[in-house]
Amino acid sequence: MTISYEAPLNEDENTVIKRYLSQLEWNDALASEVSAETIDLIKAIRKTRRKPGSLESFFQQYSLNTEEGLALMSMAEALLRIPDSHVANKLIRDKIAGTNWLKNKSDDKDWLTKIAGVGLNISGSTMNSLLSKLGEPVIREAMVRAMKVLGKQFVVGETLPKAIKKSKSWEEKGFRFSYDILGEGARTFKDADYYFQNYKSALEDLSNNETATKKNFGISVKLSALHPRFELLHTDFCVPYLVDKLTELCEIASAKNLSFTIDAEEVARIYPTLKVFEGLLEKDFSKWEGLGIAIQAYHKSAISVIDYVYDIAQSKNKKIQVRLVKGAYWDTEIKHSQINGHDQYPVFTRKENSDLSYLLCAQKLFDYADHIYPMFGTHNAHTVAAIQKMAGKRSFEFQKLYGM
């Protein structure tokens, strides 16, 4: 069995969108119902009491559709990865100097928003002054610490036992968990073995937790963390290696009926990821239905990938899980395409196009419900409302990031 995803990746975006619009089962009545439900959801969310210092209140003032919000988020992501203080200082100057932070200073009682409005305004207004140069190390350190504090909102625990303990209150509300072990891709086989042992320990910890096994908790794994050369050019030797490694992990997961999801990565890794997934479906894990894969809807190849995994599952008579997300590597995909001189990008360049692709992917997953259990990772109210209408009586689940 083969998959052809090169063509849609290089296809003109407008052409793809026209085809998607013709394929999506949508009408004025459904659009009206979804719009009304979306408004109700947003109103209900805004009435919910937020904890002081929450990121939600922060984004009320510094939304990602504002210059300030984009500056903050790009700086937050970059600062934690820049070891050179001189380069970090230049980044801070570049991102802050052109913004007007004070105009967004809120009368809100939330301390995080107030500190951001005042503190960032001071940073911006003094950035090019002599005082600013004397204070750059202090500003830099403060920002890095602030971003780490904000990051804790999305990290349930530093170790899996701590995370399991902290998640108890959510379990009591009916939530179940899929744990991600944060980390970069492996650079050496020593790194890869370290991550493998972490994944193995995580599954063993969950296997010993009664709630986790009863409610089918699980983990997500990144293949780039398990092989230092997980790349398209090295498919022939990295795929068999990863199938063997993941088989060992899946045997632990299947024995306790835990979920095991292969996480999504950059577009250049789609093909080897699918070959690894296909290799795992060749294995006999009894009647285990916990094996899953994440698919990013912002790729032009997403529909083809869903067709592919369904065909594999159908041919093997297996039931699999598919986690549908919007996508997490947009900047990287755009930059790689620009560097390589491609005429088209492999990802959609407009948010509304990714939203449309997501809905069409969801439609596909429901059509394939005989062999696919759909899991929808989204924080978008309109998407949530649409999926609820599209689902009818078919089974599915919503997933959200911890802290959102």
C-alpha positions in Angstrom: 0.0 0.0 0.0 1.3 3.5 -0.9 0.3 7.0 -0.1 0.6 10.0 -2.4 0.8 13.2 -0.4 3.4 15.2 -2.3 0.9 16.5 -4.8 -1.6 18.1 -2.4 1.3 19.6 -0.4 2.5 21.5 -3.5 -1.0 22.3 -4.8 -2.2 25.9 -5.0 -3.9 26.8 -1.7 -7.0 28.4 -3.3 -7.5 25.3 -5.5 -7.4 23.1 -2.4 -9.9 25.3 -0.5 -12.3 25.3 -3.4 -12.3 21.5 -3.4 -12.7 21.4 0.3 -15.7 23.7 0.2 -17.4 21.4 -2.4 -16.7 18.4 -0.2 -17.8 19.7 3.2 -21.4 18.8 4.0 -22.5 22.3 5.2 -25.6 24.4 4.6 -27.1 27.7 5.8 -29.2 26.0 8.5 -26.3 24.2 10.0 -24.1 27.3 9.9 -26.8 29.2 11.8 -27.1 26.5 14.4 -23.4 26.3 14.9 -23.0 30.1 15.1 -25.7 30.3 17.8 -24.2 27.5 19.8 -20.7 29.1 19.5 -22.0 32.4 20.9 -23.6 30.5 23.9 -20.4 28.6 24.6 -18.3 31.8 24.6 -20.8 33.6 26.9 -20.7 30.7 29.3 -16.9 30.6 29.3 -16.6 34.3 29.9 -18.9 34.0 32.9 -16.7 31.4 34.5 -14.6 32.6 37.4 -10.9 32.7 36.5 -8.1 32.2 38.9 -6.0 35.4 39.5 -3.0 35.4 37.3 -4.5 33.1 34.7 -3.4 33.1 31.1 -7.0 33.6 30.0 -7.2 37.0 31.6 -3.8 37.9 30.2 -5.0 37.1 26.6 -8.1 39.3 27.2 -5.6 42.2 27.1 -2.9 40.8 24.9 -4.7 38.8 22.3 -2.8 36.9 19.6 -4.4 39.1 16.9 -2.6 42.2 18.3 0.9 43.3 17.8 1.6 43.1 21.5 0.3 39.6 21.9 2.3 38.3 18.9 5.4 40.0 20.2 5.0 38.4 23.6 4.4 34.9 22.4 7.2 34.8 19.9 9.5 36.3 22.5 8.4 33.8 25.1 9.1 30.8 22.8 12.4 32.2 21.6 13.9 33.5 24.9 13.8 30.0 26.5 15.9 28.7 23.6 18.6 31.5 23.3 21.7 30.9 25.5 23.5 34.0 24.2 22.5 37.0 26.3 23.6 39.5 23.6 21.2 37.9 21.1 18.5 37.8 23.7 18.9 41.5 24.3 18.5 42.2 20.6 15.4 40.1 20.4 13.8 42.0 23.4 14.6 45.3 21.8 13.1 44.2 18.4 9.9 42.8 19.9 9.1 45.5 22.4 10.4 48.8 20.9 7.6 49.0 18.3 4.6 48.3 20.6 2.4 50.5 22.7 1.9 48.5 25.9 0.3 51.2 28.0 -2.7 51.5 25.8 -3.7 48.0 26.8 -3.2 48.6 30.5 -6.4 47.3 32.1 -8.4 48.4 35.1 -9.0 44.7 35.6 -8.1 43.5 39.1 -6.1 40.6 37.7 -2.4 41.1 38.9 -0.9 39.4 35.8 -2.6 41.8 33.4 -1.7 44.8 35.5 2.0 43.9 35.8 2.2 43.2 32.1 0.6 46.5 31.1 2.8 48.6 33.4 6.0 46.6 33.3 6.1 46.1 29.5 5.4 49.7 28.9 8.3 50.7 31.0 10.5 48.2 29.2 9.5 49.5 25.8 9.8 53.2 26.6 13.3 52.7 28.1 14.6 50.1 25.7 16.8 52.5 23.7 17.9 54.7 26.6 21.1 54.6 28.5 19.2 53.3 31.5 17.9 50.5 29.4 21.4 49.3 28.6 22.3 49.1 32.2 19.1 47.2 32.9 19.0 44.8 30.0 20.3 41.8 32.1 17.6 42.4 34.6 14.9 42.8 32.0 16.0 39.7 30.2 16.1 37.6 33.4 12.7 38.9 34.5 11.1 38.0 31.2 12.6 34.5 31.1 11.4 33.9 34.7 8.0 35.3 33.8 7.6 33.0 30.8 8.6 30.0 32.9 6.0 30.9 35.5 3.4 31.1 32.8 4.6 27.8 31.4 3.7 26.1 34.6 0.0 26.6 33.8 0.4 24.0 31.1 2.6 21.5 32.9 0.7 19.3 35.3 3.8 17.9 37.0 7.6 17.6 36.7 7.4 13.8 37.0 4.5 11.4 36.1 3.8 10.4 39.7 3.5 14.1 40.5 1.3 14.7 37.5 -1.0 11.7 38.4 -1.3 13.1 41.9 -2.1 16.6 40.7 -4.7 15.4 38.2 -6.9 13.7 40.8 -9.3 16.7 41.1 -9.8 16.5 37.3 -10.3 12.8 37.3 -13.2 13.3 39.8 -14.8 15.6 37.2 -14.8 12.8 34.6 -11.6 13.8 32.7 -9.1 11.2 31.5 -5.5 12.0 30.7 -3.0 11.4 27.9 0.4 12.5 29.2 3.1 14.1 27.1 6.7 14.0 28.2 8.2 17.3 27.2 11.6 17.3 25.5 13.5 18.0 22.4 14.3 15.4 19.7 17.2 13.0 20.3 20.5 14.1 18.9 22.3 10.9 19.7 21.3 7.3 20.4 22.2 7.9 24.1 19.5 10.7 24.1 17.1 8.3 22.3 17.6 5.6 24.9 17.0 8.2 27.7 13.7 9.2 26.2 12.7 5.5 25.6 13.3 4.7 29.2 11.2 7.7 30.2 8.3 6.5 28.0 8.7 3.0 29.4 8.7 4.2 33.0 5.7 6.4 32.3 3.7 3.4 31.0 4.7 1.3 34.0 3.6 4.1 36.4 0.3 4.2 34.7 0.0 0.4 34.7 0.2 0.5 38.5 -2.5 3.2 38.8 -6.0 1.7 39.1 -7.8 4.9 37.8 -5.4 5.1 34.8 -6.0 1.5 33.7 -9.8 1.7 34.3 -10.3 4.9 32.3 -7.7 4.1 29.6 -5.2 6.9 30.3 -2.2 6.9 28.1 0.9 8.7 26.8 1.9 10.4 23.5 5.3 9.7 22.0 7.5 11.7 19.6 9.3 9.5 17.1 12.1 12.1 16.8 12.8 11.5 20.5 13.4 7.8 19.9 15.8 8.0 16.9 18.4 10.7 16.2 18.0 10.5 12.4 14.2 10.2 12.2 14.1 11.8 8.7 12.6 10.9 5.3 16.1 10.2 3.8 16.7 7.6 6.5 13.3 5.8 6.4 14.8 2.5 5.4 16.8 2.0 8.6 15.0 4.2 11.2 11.5 2.7 10.6 12.4 -0.9 11.5 14.3 0.3 14.5 11.3 2.4 15.7 8.8 -0.3 15.0 10.8 -2.6 17.3 11.1 0.0 20.0 7.4 1.0 19.9 6.4 -2.7 19.9 8.0 -3.0 23.3 6.1 0.0 24.6 2.8 -1.1 23.0 3.1 -4.5 24.7 3.1 -2.7 28.1 0.2 -0.4 27.1 -1.9 -3.2 25.6 -1.5 -5.4 28.6 -3.3 -2.8 30.8 -5.5 -1.3 28.0 -3.7 2.1 28.1 -3.8 4.5 25.2 -0.7 5.0 23.1 -0.6 7.9 20.6 2.1 8.6 18.0 2.4 12.4 18.1 2.5 14.6 15.0 5.7 16.3 13.8 6.9 18.3 10.7 5.6 17.5 7.2 8.9 16.0 6.1 8.3 13.3 8.7 4.8 12.3 7.7 5.8 9.4 5.4 8.2 7.7 7.9 5.7 8.2 10.7 3.0 6.4 8.7 5.4 3.6 7.9 6.0 3.1 11.6 2.3 3.2 12.3 1.7 0.6 9.6 4.4 -1.6 11.0 2.8 -1.5 14.5 -0.6 -2.5 13.0 1.1 -5.6 11.6 1.7 -6.7 15.2 -0.8 -8.8 17.2 -1.8 -6.9 20.4 -4.9 -9.1 20.9 -8.1 -6.9 20.8 -6.3 -3.8 22.0 -7.8 -0.6 20.5 -5.6 1.9 22.2 -3.1 2.6 19.4 -3.5 6.0 17.9 -1.9 8.7 15.8 -2.1 12.5 15.7 -2.9 14.3 12.5 -2.5 18.0 11.9 -5.3 19.6 9.9 -3.2 22.6 8.7 -1.3 20.3 6.4 -2.7 20.0 2.9 -2.0 16.3 3.2 -4.3 15.8 6.2 -7.2 14.3 4.2 -4.8 11.9 2.3 -3.3 10.8 5.6 -6.7 10.1 7.1 -7.6 8.0 4.0 -4.3 6.2 4.4 -4.6 5.3 8.1 -8.2 4.2 7.5 -7.2 1.9 4.6 -4.5 0.3 6.8 -6.8 -0.2 9.8 -9.5 -1.6 7.5 -7.1 -4.0 5.8 -5.9 -5.3 9.2 -9.4 -5.2 10.7 -8.2 -3.0 13.5 -9.9 -0.2 15.4 -7.5 2.8 15.9 -7.6 6.2 17.5 -7.0 9.4 15.6 -6.3 12.7 17.4 -7.1 15.6 15.1 -5.4 18.9 15.9 -4.9 22.1 14.0 -1.1 22.0 13.9 2.0 23.1 15.9 4.9 23.8 13.5 3.6 26.5 11.3 6.5 28.9 11.5 9.0 26.0 10.9 7.1 24.7 7.9 6.9 28.2 6.3 10.6 28.9 6.8 11.7 25.5 5.4 9.6 26.1 2.3 11.1 29.5 1.8 14.6 28.3 2.3 14.1 25.5 -0.2 12.5 27.9 -2.7 9.1 26.1 -3.0 6.3 27.8 -4.9 3.7 26.6 -2.4 3.7 25.9 1.3 2.7 22.5 2.7 0.5 24.1 5.3 -2.4 26.5 4.9 -1.4 30.2 5.3 -4.8 31.5 6.6 -6.4 30.4 9.9 -9.9 30.1 8.3 -8.4 27.7 5.8 -7.0 25.5 8.6 -10.4 25.7 10.3 -12.1 24.5 7.1 -9.6 21.7 6.7 -10.2 20.6 10.3 -14.0 20.4 9.8 -13.5 18.3 6.6 -11.1 16.0 8.4 -13.7 15.6 11.2 -16.3 14.7 8.6 -13.9 12.1 7.2 -13.3 10.6 10.7 -17.0 10.3 11.4 -17.4 8.6 8.0 -14.7 6.1 9.0 -16.1 5.4 12.4 -16.1 1.7 11.8 -12.3 1.6 12.2 -11.5 5.0 13.7 -12.3 6.4 17.0 -12.1 10.3 16.6 -10.4 12.4 19.2 -10.7 16.1 18.6 -8.0 18.3 20.2 -9.3 21.9 20.0 -9.9 25.0 22.1 -12.0 26.8 19.4 -15.6 27.3 20.3 -16.9 27.3 16.7 -15.0 24.0 16.0 -16.5 22.5 19.2 -20.0 23.5 18.3 -19.6 22.3 14.7 -18.3 18.9 15.7 -21.2 18.4 18.2 -23.6 19.0 15.4 -21.7 16.8 12.9 -21.4 13.9 15.3 -25.0 13.0 15.7 -25.1 9.9 17.8 -21.6 8.7 16.9 -19.0 8.3 19.6 -16.0 10.7 19.9 -14.1 12.7 22.5 -12.8 16.2 22.9 -9.3 16.8 24.1 -7.7 19.9 25.5 -4.3 20.9 26.7 -3.9 21.0 30.5 -4.3 24.6 31.7 -6.5 25.8 28.8 
